[in-house]
Amino acid sequence: MRKLISLAVAGLALSAVIPAQQPAWTVIGWRTVVLSSSFRQSTIVDAIDKTAAAVAKMMEGYVVQKVSAEIPKSFDWNLADAEVAVVRRKLRSAGVSMPAYYTRNLPKDEEGIRKLFGFAKALGVETIIGEPPPEQLAFIDKFATEYGINVAIHNHVPKNSPFYWNPKNQMQALEGRSKRMGVCPDIGAWVRGNIKPPEALAVVKERLLGLHVHDMNQFGPEGRDVALGTGAADVADLLTQVYRLGPRPMLLTLEYSSTSADASAEIKQSVAFLDRMVTTLVGERMDEVSRTAPVKMQVTPEERQKIEVAIPRQAAVKPKQPRKVLVFGLNAAYGGHRSIPYANVALELMGKQTGAFEPVFSNDLANLRFEKLRQFNAIYLNNTVGPIFNAQEVRDGLSRYVREGGGLAGHHGTGRASLDWPEIGAILGAIAGPHAIGNEKITVKVDDPKSPINAAFGGKGFEITDEFFRPAGPYSRENLHVLLSFDVPKTDMSQSRDCAACARADNDYAISWIHEYGKGRVFYSALGHAPGDFWDQRILKHFLAGIQFVLGDLEADTTPSTKIAARK
């Protein structure tokens, strides 16, 4: 028997494709779903656990699987309410949802179809996938509309089956049906049926609700699965065409069928291929969005006055030459921190008041290509969050710019940008990990009282209430010169009971730091979450000094903190 293996089944974390902390695919509306039937020997309850263990968050239920060892019944609409509740509780406790459910046959009578849709509704199913005969579609459509659940026609059966569907007869059968009715094609079935996937997509495009992703070594019934991107299906072109249809809610199911006991090499190759594809497509989408993304400068007159009063009256040092700073504040898959406009206004006024730099405000990613970025003396990332830096040219441009001597500064949410790009963490010095609560009261320790970037604090610690990310990823004092951190003995570290990941074993919670990346200079601060931070004179002076450091005008010791400690 051929063994169907989901890309998650081999124990590969789907976070390799969609980092758990950053759902990049949401930018283009795609979601991955793990087939519960991929776990062939498992019950639905066990499959939920295995899905969660694979760091996947969504699962497609399958009709023929048993519910559990204690409930050896098929996972269908004939289950009692209490039995459905067992599955619902299991999904909730495992942090897994079930947006799709597959059953080849749908009930033909009203009592049965209502039981199916009620069953799906109880489980949070958004799309029922099946292969009903054409004459049943009008009947199904009525209940799909009533219950608010989509129905997608699949095409997994061979040509000689009475259930066989090709793109043209699918569309003919769906003509005049509501938008709740659509298709969820299997690419492998297209190829085995000698149907070219890009041509098929051009037929079903407006009805596409999901896609089962396979690649085949050849067209025809003898075709067998191969790693994505290496076969005859032209998956890259197909997914690009799907993207061209525009952002839409769509379920993308990854499958790999094999007769071998271990197809891990092909699965890993498929994951890497899909990762590259999504990175490219999200990058293209973000390029489009960024061209018209507005710069947020909206503050009240009273708030603007508060910022004006707090702005430093002069630069920390006289600039060696005129300086231009690109201020970039794009967000993706996130609405953006409310302090973004306050930071922009503060940087605008800071540049005018002190003459330390000229801020240029733009969210256009075209500016991050190297040839354009090099016209600036530094880039300031204003609370950037989400899958922003996806286009390879943007990644290469930003990395090269800093490595070859450009300056980079940023605050707070900057550490949440493009978490699937490891180098951004290395450039910044860390990624922003979890935070406890939005109003955490901490005591700040001035780690380096002698640093000119800390001059505003006068060598004294202080209390502040705000949201504080824990430094994560590549964070280490062996690489960074820490300026500010939590004064742990003076801070209540148990202000949230729901953030076990907030506790670091080393009790080291840096807030601000500097370091060198290649020939470039980097300054980051977790401050700047709340609007009020931008009428706090100390914080504004700290930020100004950090900016002048990355511009190359203010000299500051970048020796890693562990080396300094070793000297004492």
C-alpha positions in Angstrom: 0.0 0.0 0.0 1.3 3.5 -0.9 1.9 5.5 2.2 0.6 9.0 2.2 2.9 11.3 4.1 2.1 14.9 5.0 5.1 17.3 5.1 4.6 17.5 8.8 4.4 13.7 9.4 8.1 13.2 9.1 8.6 15.3 12.2 9.6 18.3 10.2 8.4 21.4 12.0 6.1 23.4 9.7 7.6 26.5 11.3 10.4 26.0 8.8 7.8 27.2 6.3 5.6 29.3 8.5 7.3 30.5 11.7 5.0 30.0 14.6 5.8 33.6 15.7 5.1 35.1 12.4 2.5 33.9 9.9 4.0 35.2 6.7 1.5 33.4 4.6 -1.3 35.5 6.0 0.0 38.4 3.8 -1.3 36.5 0.7 -4.1 34.7 2.5 -2.7 31.2 2.5 -2.9 28.7 5.3 -1.4 25.2 5.6 -3.5 22.3 6.7 -2.2 18.9 7.8 -4.2 15.9 6.6 -5.3 13.8 9.6 -5.3 10.8 7.2 -1.6 11.3 6.8 -1.3 9.6 10.2 -2.6 6.4 8.7 -2.6 4.3 11.9 -3.8 7.1 14.2 -7.1 8.0 15.5 -8.3 11.6 15.1 -7.4 12.4 18.8 -3.9 11.0 18.2 -3.6 12.9 14.9 -4.3 16.1 16.7 -1.4 15.5 19.1 0.9 14.6 16.2 -0.2 17.7 14.3 0.6 19.9 17.4 3.9 18.1 17.9 4.9 19.0 14.3 4.3 22.7 15.2 1.4 22.8 12.8 -1.7 24.7 13.9 -4.3 23.4 11.4 -5.6 20.0 10.4 -8.1 18.6 7.8 -10.3 15.9 9.4 -10.9 12.7 7.5 -14.2 10.8 7.6 -12.9 7.2 7.8 -10.6 7.6 10.8 -11.7 6.5 14.2 -12.2 9.1 16.9 -10.1 7.6 19.6 -9.3 4.3 21.3 -12.2 5.0 23.7 -14.5 6.0 20.9 -13.9 3.5 18.0 -16.4 5.1 15.7 -15.8 6.8 12.3 -15.2 10.5 12.5 -18.5 11.6 10.9 -21.7 13.4 11.5 -23.4 10.4 13.2 -21.3 10.9 16.4 -23.2 11.9 19.5 -22.8 15.5 20.8 -20.7 14.3 23.7 -18.4 12.4 21.3 -17.9 15.5 19.1 -17.2 17.5 22.3 -14.2 15.1 23.0 -12.6 16.1 19.7 -13.5 19.8 20.2 -11.8 19.8 23.6 -8.8 18.0 22.2 -8.4 20.6 19.5 -8.6 23.4 22.0 -6.1 21.9 24.4 -3.6 21.2 21.7 -3.9 24.6 20.1 -5.0 23.1 16.7 -7.9 24.1 14.6 -9.8 22.1 11.9 -10.7 24.5 9.1 -11.3 21.6 6.6 -13.1 18.3 6.7 -13.0 15.6 3.9 -15.7 13.2 3.1 -16.1 11.8 -0.5 -19.9 11.3 -0.1 -22.2 13.9 1.3 -25.7 12.9 2.6 -28.4 13.2 0.0 -31.3 13.7 2.4 -32.1 16.8 4.4 -31.7 15.2 7.8 -28.3 13.8 6.9 -27.0 17.0 5.3 -28.1 19.0 8.3 -26.3 16.6 10.6 -23.1 17.0 8.4 -23.2 20.8 8.5 -24.0 20.9 12.2 -21.2 18.5 12.9 -18.8 20.8 10.8 -20.1 23.9 12.6 -19.5 22.4 16.0 -15.8 21.7 15.1 -15.2 25.1 13.5 -14.9 23.7 10.0 -14.9 26.4 7.3 -14.7 24.2 4.3 -16.1 20.7 3.6 -14.2 18.9 0.9 -15.9 16.1 -1.1 -16.7 14.6 -4.4 -20.5 14.7 -4.7 -22.2 14.1 -8.1 -23.2 17.1 -10.1 -27.0 16.6 -9.6 -26.5 17.0 -5.8 -24.8 20.5 -5.9 -28.0 22.6 -5.9 -29.1 20.7 -2.8 -25.8 21.1 -1.1 -25.5 24.8 -2.0 -28.7 25.6 -0.1 -27.3 24.3 3.2 -23.8 25.7 2.5 -25.4 29.2 2.4 -27.6 28.6 5.4 -24.8 27.3 7.6 -22.1 29.7 6.3 -19.7 26.8 5.4 -17.9 26.4 2.1 -18.1 23.2 0.1 -15.1 22.4 -2.2 -15.2 19.7 -4.9 -12.1 17.5 -4.9 -10.7 15.5 -7.8 -8.8 12.7 -6.3 -10.6 9.8 -8.0 -9.5 8.2 -11.3 -11.2 8.9 -14.7 -13.2 5.6 -14.6 -14.9 6.6 -11.3 -18.5 8.1 -11.4 -17.1 10.7 -9.1 -14.4 11.9 -11.6 -14.2 15.7 -12.0 -12.1 17.7 -14.4 -11.8 21.5 -14.3 -14.3 22.1 -17.1 -17.1 19.9 -15.8 -16.4 21.3 -12.3 -17.0 24.8 -13.5 -20.1 23.8 -15.6 -21.6 22.1 -12.5 -20.9 25.1 -10.3 -22.3 27.6 -12.8 -25.0 29.7 -11.0 -24.1 28.3 -7.6 -23.3 30.6 -4.6 -19.8 31.7 -3.7 -19.9 29.1 -0.9 -19.4 26.5 -3.6 -15.9 26.0 -5.1 -13.1 23.6 -5.8 -10.1 22.1 -3.9 -8.1 20.4 -6.7 -5.3 17.9 -6.2 -2.4 18.8 -8.4 -1.3 15.2 -8.5 -4.6 14.1 -9.8 -4.5 16.7 -12.6 -1.0 15.5 -13.7 -2.0 11.8 -13.5 -5.0 12.7 -15.7 -2.8 14.5 -18.2 -4.2 17.9 -17.2 -1.6 20.7 -17.1 -2.0 22.4 -13.7 -1.5 26.0 -14.9 -4.1 25.5 -17.7 -6.5 23.9 -15.2 -6.1 26.8 -12.8 -7.0 29.3 -15.5 -10.4 27.4 -15.7 -11.2 27.2 -12.0 -9.6 30.4 -10.7 -12.7 32.2 -9.4 -13.8 29.1 -7.6 -10.5 28.1 -6.0 -10.9 27.5 -2.2 -7.9 25.3 -1.6 -5.2 23.2 -3.2 -3.6 19.8 -2.5 0.0 20.2 -3.5 1.8 17.3 -5.3 4.5 17.1 -7.9 4.7 14.1 -10.3 7.7 12.8 -12.2 5.6 12.5 -15.4 2.2 13.1 -16.8 -0.2 10.1 -17.0 -1.5 7.4 -14.6 2.0 6.0 -14.0 3.2 9.3 -12.5 4.6 9.1 -9.0 5.3 11.7 -6.4 8.7 13.6 -6.4 9.9 16.5 -4.4 8.1 19.8 -5.1 9.7 21.7 -7.9 11.5 18.7 -9.4 8.7 17.2 -11.5 6.4 17.8 -14.4 3.7 19.8 -12.6 5.5 23.1 -12.8 4.4 23.9 -9.2 6.4 27.1 -9.1 4.5 28.6 -12.0 1.2 27.2 -10.6 1.7 28.8 -7.2 2.8 32.1 -8.8 -0.5 32.0 -10.8 -2.4 31.3 -7.6 -0.8 34.3 -6.1 -1.6 36.4 -9.1 -5.3 35.8 -8.5 -4.8 38.1 -5.5 -4.8 37.7 -1.7 -7.5 35.3 -0.7 -8.3 32.9 2.1 -7.1 29.6 0.7 -6.2 26.2 2.3 -2.9 24.8 1.0 -2.4 21.1 1.8 1.0 19.5 1.5 1.2 15.9 0.6 3.9 13.4 -0.4 2.9 9.8 -1.5 5.7 7.2 -1.3 6.1 3.5 -1.3 9.3 3.8 0.7 9.5 3.7 4.5 11.5 6.9 4.6 10.9 9.8 2.2 12.5 12.4 4.5 15.0 13.7 1.9 12.2 14.4 -0.6 10.0 15.9 2.1 12.8 18.2 3.3 13.4 19.3 -0.3 9.7 20.0 -0.7 9.6 22.1 2.4 12.7 24.1 1.2 11.1 24.6 -2.2 7.8 25.9 -0.7 9.7 28.1 1.7 11.5 29.8 -1.1 8.3 30.1 -3.1 6.4 31.7 -0.3 9.3 34.0 0.6 9.4 35.2 -3.0 5.7 35.7 -3.3 5.3 37.5 0.0 8.3 39.7 -1.0 6.5 40.6 -4.2 3.3 41.3 -2.3 5.1 43.5 0.2 6.8 45.4 -2.6 3.4 46.2 -4.0 2.0 47.3 -0.6 5.0 49.4 0.3 4.8 51.6 -2.7 1.6 53.2 -1.4 2.0 52.6 2.4 1.4 55.9 4.1 3.9 57.4 6.6 2.0 57.8 9.9 2.4 61.3 11.4 -1.0 61.8 13.0 -0.7 63.2 16.5 -2.8 65.8 18.2 -1.6 69.4 18.6 -1.3 68.8 22.3 0.8 65.7 21.8 3.0 67.4 19.3 3.7 70.2 21.8 4.7 67.6 24.4 7.2 66.1 22.0 8.5 69.5 21.0 9.1 70.4 24.7 11.0 67.1 25.3 13.2 67.2 22.1 16.9 67.7 22.9 17.9 71.3 22.1 21.2 70.3 20.6 22.9 67.3 19.1 25.1 65.0 21.4 28.0 65.9 19.2 28.4 68.1 16.1 27.9 66.0 13.0 31.0 65.6 10.9 29.0 66.3 7.7 25.4 66.6 6.7 23.6 63.3 7.4 20.5 61.7 5.9 18.5 59.0 7.7 15.9 56.9 6.0 13.0 56.4 8.5 11.1 53.2 7.6 8.0 52.0 9.5 6.2 49.4 7.4 4.2 46.6 9.1 2.8 43.4 7.7 0.2 41.0 9.0 -0.1 43.4 11.9 -1.8 46.8 12.4 1.3 48.5 13.8 2.1 49.8 17.3 0.3 53.0 18.2 3.6 54.8 18.9 4.7 54.8 15.3 3.4 58.3 14.4 4.8 59.7 17.7 8.3 58.3 16.8 8.1 59.8 13.3 7.1 63.2 14.7 9.9 63.0 17.3 12.5 62.1 14.6 11.2 64.9 12.4 11.5 67.5 15.2 14.8 66.1 16.4 16.4 66.5 13.0 15.2 70.1 12.7 16.0 71.2 16.2 19.5 69.6 16.5 20.7 69.6 12.9 22.1 66.1 13.7 20.5 64.6 10.6 17.9 65.0 8.0 15.1 62.4 8.3 13.6 61.1 5.0 10.3 59.3 5.7 9.3 56.5 3.3 7.9 53.0 3.6 8.8 52.0 0.0 10.9 48.8 0.0 12.5 50.0 -3.2 14.7 52.2 -1.0 16.2 49.2 0.6 17.8 47.9 -2.5 21.5 48.6 -2.1 21.9 51.2 -4.8 19.2 53.3 -3.3 20.0 52.6 0.3 23.6 53.7 0.0 22.5 57.3 -0.5 21.6 57.4 3.2 24.0 57.5 6.1 21.7 55.3 8.2 18.3 53.6 8.3 16.0 53.9 11.3 13.5 51.1 11.7 10.4 52.5 13.4 8.6 49.6 15.1 8.7 47.4 12.1 6.8 44.2 12.6 6.0 41.2 10.4 7.2 39.6 7.2 8.6 42.7 5.6 12.1 41.9 4.3 11.2 39.0 2.1 12.4 40.0 -1.4 15.9 38.7 -1.9 17.1 42.0 -3.2 15.9 43.7 -0.1 17.6 41.2 2.2 20.8 41.4 0.2 20.6 45.2 0.1 20.0 45.7 3.8 22.7 43.2 4.8 25.3 44.5 2.4 24.5 48.1 3.4 25.2 47.5 7.1 28.2 45.2 6.5 29.9 47.8 4.3 29.5 50.6 6.8 25.9 51.8 6.9 24.3 52.6 10.2 21.1 50.9 11.5 19.0 52.0 14.5 15.6 50.8 15.6 13.3 50.5 18.6 10.8 48.1 20.2 8.9 46.2 17.4 11.9 46.3 15.1 13.0 43.0 16.6 9.8 41.4 15.3 10.5 42.0 11.6 11.0 39.0 9.3 11.5 36.3 11.9 12.0 33.7 9.2 15.2 35.6 8.0 18.0 34.6 10.5 20.3 37.4 9.4 18.1 40.2 10.5 18.5 38.8 14.1 22.2 38.8 13.6 22.2 42.3 12.3 20.1 43.7 15.1 21.9 41.5 17.7 18.7 39.7 18.8 15.1 39.2 17.9 12.3 40.4 20.2 11.0 37.4 22.1 7.8 37.3 24.1 6.6 40.0 26.5 4.8 39.5 29.8 2.1 42.2 29.8 1.7 45.6 28.1 2.1 47.6 31.3 5.0 45.8 33.0 6.6 47.9 35.8 10.3 47.4 35.8 13.4 49.0 37.3 16.0 49.7 34.6 19.7 49.2 35.3 22.2 51.4 33.5 24.8 48.8 32.5 27.3 51.2 31.1 27.1 54.6 32.9 30.1 55.9 31.0 28.7 55.4 27.5 27.7 58.7 25.9 24.6 57.0 24.6 23.5 56.7 28.3 24.3 60.3 29.3 20.7 61.2 29.7 20.3 58.8 32.7 23.1 60.3 34.7 24.3 56.9 35.8 21.2 56.2 37.7 18.6 53.5 37.3 14.9 54.3 37.0 11.5 52.8 37.0 9.3 52.7 33.9 6.0 51.0 33.0 5.7 49.7 29.5 5.8 46.6 27.3 9.2 44.8 27.2 10.2 42.1 24.8 12.6 39.5 26.1 15.8 39.3 23.9 15.9 36.0 22.1 17.5 34.3 19.1 21.2 35.2 18.7 21.2 37.5 21.8 24.4 37.2 23.8 26.5 39.6 25.8 29.5 38.0 24.1 28.6 39.9 21.0 26.8 43.0 22.2 27.6 46.0 24.3 24.6 46.2 26.6 23.5 49.7 27.6 20.4 49.1 29.6 18.8 46.0 31.1 16.3 44.9 33.7 17.4 45.4 37.3 16.1 41.9 38.2 16.4 42.1 42.0 14.4 45.3 42.0 11.7 44.1 39.5 8.7 41.9 40.1 9.4 39.2 37.5 6.0 37.5 38.1 3.7 40.2 36.8 2.3 37.7 34.3 1.4 34.1 35.1 0.8 33.2 31.4 4.2 33.7 30.0 6.5 30.9 31.0 8.7 31.7 27.9 9.3 35.2 29.4 11.7 33.8 31.9 15.4 33.5 30.8 17.5 31.0 32.7 20.4 33.5 32.9 18.1 36.3 34.2 19.6 38.6 31.5 17.0 40.9 30.0 18.7 43.6 28.0 16.7 46.6 26.9 19.2 48.6 24.8 22.5 47.7 23.2 25.0 48.6 20.4 27.3 46.5 18.4 29.2 46.4 15.1 28.1 44.3 12.2 30.9 44.1 9.7 31.9 47.7 9.2 28.5 49.0 10.2 27.1 50.2 13.5 23.9 49.1 15.1 21.8 50.6 17.9 18.6 48.9 19.3 16.3 49.7 22.2 13.2 47.9 23.4 11.9 51.3 24.6 9.5 53.3 22.5 6.4 51.1 22.8 4.1 53.7 24.4 3.4 57.2 22.9 4.5 58.8 26.2 8.0 57.5 25.6 8.3 60.3 23.0 7.8 63.1 25.4 10.3 61.6 27.9 13.4 63.7 27.6 15.7 60.9 28.8 14.5 58.4 26.2 14.7 61.0 23.4 18.2 61.9 24.3 19.1 58.2 24.5 17.6 57.7 21.0 19.4 60.7 19.6 22.7 59.6 20.9 22.1 56.1 19.5 21.3 57.6 16.1 24.4 59.7 16.1 26.4 56.6 17.1 25.2 54.7 14.0 25.8 57.7 11.8 29.5 57.6 12.9 29.4 61.0 14.6 29.3 59.9 18.2 32.1 57.5 19.4 31.1 54.9 21.9 32.7 51.7 23.2 31.3 48.6 21.4 33.3 46.1 23.3 31.1 43.1 24.1 29.8 43.2 27.7 31.3 39.9 28.7 34.8 41.1 27.8 34.4 44.2 29.8 33.2 42.2 32.8 36.2 39.9 32.4 38.6 42.8 32.8 37.2 43.8 36.2 
